[in-house]
Amino acid sequence: MRVLVISDIHANLAAFEAVLEDARGQWEFVWCLGDVVGYGPDPNECCELLRSLPHLCLAGNHDWAALARLEAIIHPVVYESVQQEISHIEAKADPKGPEPVVVIEAIKLLEAGMSISLCDQVWVVTATPEQQLRRLIEQRGMPEAEAHRRMTAQSPQAVKIQRADVVIDNSGTLEDTAAQVRAAWTNHIEPRRRGVGERA
């Protein structure tokens, strides 16, 4: 397989298109070694063009910096929205009834710090890397290279497990996973709803 190796696009769409045109017909796959954004005027257009190609892309320091700025804008808004929704649910709850349960499913629940002040418990669902890869390819139709990229962009499972109150092993069948969830609910949620034990 012939591979086109590029890097340091830096949001320069005209230069990116010129390189692709010059190399037309000479490659089957693209390796991008980072820094798709930064400096230039067309970061979105360069990202979209790269995404349209069969490729594997590493994140450069400018890419990570752009992601950090984006998350600094988005995370506070998401946090405030979730906090308002929790307050709304708690206000509607029957004061004489069981404590309401709010489940927050968030990709960056731990990384964004939301688990510290919003959550009484953290549940982490795990699977082996081989199973994760197979499910991304088979269930989501994702190319293997893109599946690998998606997995390596996430924080390690071991870090999440260390911060978990409950770990659900999703390596088996759906029935196995459902049984674990029911058991965890019985052991960790129901006692709190009945007022048994201390608030986490």
Secondary structure as GFF3:
##gff-version 3
##sequence-region A 1 200
A	DSSP	beta_strand	3	6	.	.	.	ID=ss1
A	DSSP	alpha_helix	13	22	.	.	.	ID=ss2
A	DSSP	beta_strand	29	32	.	.	.	ID=ss3
A	DSSP	alpha_helix	43	51	.	.	.	ID=ss4
A	DSSP	beta_strand	55	57	.	.	.	ID=ss5
A	DSSP	alpha_helix	61	92	.	.	.	ID=ss6
A	DSSP	alpha_helix	114	118	.	.	.	ID=ss7
A	DSSP	beta_strand	123	126	.	.	.	ID=ss8
A	DSSP	alpha_helix	129	140	.	.	.	ID=ss9
A	DSSP	alpha_helix	144	152	.	.	.	ID=ss10
A	DSSP	alpha_helix	157	162	.	.	.	ID=ss11
A	DSSP	beta_strand	166	169	.	.	.	ID=ss12
A	DSSP	alpha_helix	174	184	.	.	.	ID=ss13
A	DSSP	pi_helix	185	189	.	.	.	ID=ss14
A	DSSP	alpha_helix	190	193	.	.	.	ID=ss15
###
